[in-house]
Amino acid sequence: MRRLAAILLLCLVGIARAGFDEGAVAYEAGDYAKAHAEWKPLAEQGDAQAQYNLGIMHLEGQGVARSARKAAEWFHKAGKQNHAAAQYNLATLYASGQGVAKNPKLMLTWLRFAAEQGYALAQYDLGALHAEGQGLPQDKQQAAAWYRKAAEQGNADAQNNLGELYAEGAGVPRDAALAYLLCSLAAANGSEAAAENRDAYAKLLTPQEIEAATALGVQWVPGTPLPASVKPDQ
């Protein structure tokens, strides 16, 4: 657990709600007091997105006093309505003990809720916990499965870590070409560690394998399945 998802989701699909868009405009303009005034009634009426937004504002001290405890309360309300980002942030608070008593069991519960909804950061963290055996049994196969879910959404850390597992043959078949492909994708997403791994794995491959992996990487689109293998004749 390394970071909070401190991002407001200001653009929603569907019918606009009175006050929500006004709050979004105010927030983007830096008028946090007005944004809070617009969103709080919606949050109190049970609007999960408004609850999440108030959680972020309390966490960051935007227009209100900074309070991890209040942030946790709003994240909990939104999380119970299956708001994945709120569930993830609540998990991170339980992991760190900010605003709530540190509780590894509740951390894992909320983290899994978010991961099972497809939240990439939660999927990555579950993979890391399985890989390291922290709070969960060490299980590289489970780690690879969760890393893959996050990697397919374009998460660079997950792409790199999954590449490392393929390079080691840990939890997945050893496949240096696929490791090269995954780390190439992560490097393109800005991961310096992945760039180093990519260059190291390239030394294990033939020019034909590198060419095939590069071609697959160019063709791959985030949100679609990652290749299961790399073959020079692909």
ChimeraX attribute file (.defattr): number of C-alpha atoms within 10 A of each C-alpha:
attribute: neighborCount
match mode: 1-to-1
recipient: residues
	/A:1	20
	/A:2	9
	/A:3	11
	/A:4	17
	/A:5	16
	/A:6	16
	/A:7	11
	/A:8	18
	/A:9	12
	/A:10	15
	/A:11	10
	/A:12	11
	/A:13	5
	/A:14	6
	/A:15	6
	/A:16	10
	/A:17	11
	/A:18	11
	/A:19	15
	/A:20	23
	/A:21	17
	/A:22	15
	/A:23	24
	/A:24	23
	/A:25	15
	/A:26	18
	/A:27	20
	/A:28	12
	/A:29	10
	/A:30	13
	/A:31	15
	/A:32	20
	/A:33	15
	/A:34	16
	/A:35	26
	/A:36	23
	/A:37	15
	/A:38	20
	/A:39	25
	/A:40	19
	/A:41	15
	/A:42	18
	/A:43	21
	/A:44	13
	/A:45	11
	/A:46	14
	/A:47	18
	/A:48	23
	/A:49	24
	/A:50	26
	/A:51	28
	/A:52	31
	/A:53	28
	/A:54	26
	/A:55	29
	/A:56	27
	/A:57	27
	/A:58	22
	/A:59	22
	/A:60	16
	/A:61	15
	/A:62	18
	/A:63	18
	/A:64	14
	/A:65	12
	/A:66	15
	/A:67	17
	/A:68	21
	/A:69	18
	/A:70	19
	/A:71	28
	/A:72	28
	/A:73	19
	/A:74	24
	/A:75	30
	/A:76	23
	/A:77	21
	/A:78	26
	/A:79	26
	/A:80	14
	/A:81	15
	/A:82	15
	/A:83	21
	/A:84	26
	/A:85	28
	/A:86	33
	/A:87	32
	/A:88	32
	/A:89	29
	/A:90	31
	/A:91	32
	/A:92	26
	/A:93	26
	/A:94	24
	/A:95	21
	/A:96	17
	/A:97	16
	/A:98	17
	/A:99	17
	/A:100	17
	/A:101	13
	/A:102	16
	/A:103	14
	/A:104	16
	/A:105	13
	/A:106	17
	/A:107	23
	/A:108	22
	/A:109	14
	/A:110	24
	/A:111	29
	/A:112	21
	/A:113	21
	/A:114	26
	/A:115	24
	/A:116	15
	/A:117	15
	/A:118	15
	/A:119	21
	/A:120	26
	/A:121	26
	/A:122	31
	/A:123	29
	/A:124	29
	/A:125	25
	/A:126	27
	/A:127	28
	/A:128	25
	/A:129	21
	/A:130	21
	/A:131	24
	/A:132	15
	/A:133	14
	/A:134	12
	/A:135	13
	/A:136	13
	/A:137	12
	/A:138	16
	/A:139	17
	/A:140	22
	/A:141	16
	/A:142	19
	/A:143	28
	/A:144	29
	/A:145	18
	/A:146	25
	/A:147	31
	/A:148	24
	/A:149	24
	/A:150	28
	/A:151	31
	/A:152	20
	/A:153	20
	/A:154	19
	/A:155	21
	/A:156	25
	/A:157	24
	/A:158	30
	/A:159	31
	/A:160	29
	/A:161	27
	/A:162	30
	/A:163	33
	/A:164	25
	/A:165	23
	/A:166	22
	/A:167	21
	/A:168	15
	/A:169	15
	/A:170	17
	/A:171	17
	/A:172	17
	/A:173	12
	/A:174	16
	/A:175	19
	/A:176	27
	/A:177	28
	/A:178	28
	/A:179	30
	/A:180	33
	/A:181	30
	/A:182	30
	/A:183	32
	/A:184	27
	/A:185	26
	/A:186	27
	/A:187	21
	/A:188	14
	/A:189	16
	/A:190	13
	/A:191	18
	/A:192	14
	/A:193	14
	/A:194	27
	/A:195	20
	/A:196	13
	/A:197	23
	/A:198	25
	/A:199	13
	/A:200	13
	/A:201	22
	/A:202	17
	/A:203	12
	/A:204	14
	/A:205	14
	/A:206	12
	/A:207	12
	/A:208	12
	/A:209	22
	/A:210	23
	/A:211	18
	/A:212	19
	/A:213	25
	/A:214	19
	/A:215	15
	/A:216	19
	/A:217	20
	/A:218	11
	/A:219	8
	/A:220	15
	/A:221	13
	/A:222	11
	/A:223	12
	/A:224	11
	/A:225	13
	/A:226	20
	/A:227	14
	/A:228	7
	/A:229	15
	/A:230	22
	/A:231	14
	/A:232	14
	/A:233	8
	/A:234	11
